[in-house]
């Protein structure tokens, strides 16, 4: 009896935390939109930054990420949790990145 009394609150806690975590995960389509913006911003930054004097990669400044998050109406936490989530499912993660690459190719062809 005592074990079942402890088990029920634990089960409820796990169910609530699982539901909250699901709410943080972006849809695949939203993740594609965000990663496209990240990729475009990184390319712009790398090509136009006067601070870059070497062949090494310089990370995108946080202001760029903040703008991307605002534009897409998401939080850094949502982005981070979604990235972690999709990285655990490599076939889906590959599909997401393939979609980003396809959109970039379409943008190139349009110009």
Secondary structure as GFF3:
##gff-version 3
##sequence-region A 1 111
A	DSSP	alpha_helix	2	24	.	.	.	ID=ss1
A	DSSP	alpha_helix	28	48	.	.	.	ID=ss2
A	DSSP	alpha_helix	62	71	.	.	.	ID=ss3
A	DSSP	alpha_helix	76	87	.	.	.	ID=ss4
A	DSSP	alpha_helix	90	110	.	.	.	ID=ss5
###
